[in-house]
């Protein structure tokens, strides 16, 4: 196992992991998008009946923190595999989205902004 935590290294590890198990035929955009949705729902399930205050303290419980970490990992893994299959650079996509949102939601129009 490598200690590489950079995005490119993790994407490469996911590709190798799936290839070693011959999972590529199942890693279609539709299947990966569905799996991503399921994993995001499993993350949401942890917080489903918590108050805002309880949800802010969810990482204080080691068992719950472990579940959150696992679901975050699953969501990220499926998102990275989805991006790999479609040739999407997730960091470039995020940067472009932030740029668009800066224009769509100017600071001066934000609630609580003082001139």
Beta strands, then each sheet from edge to edge (+ up, - down):
end
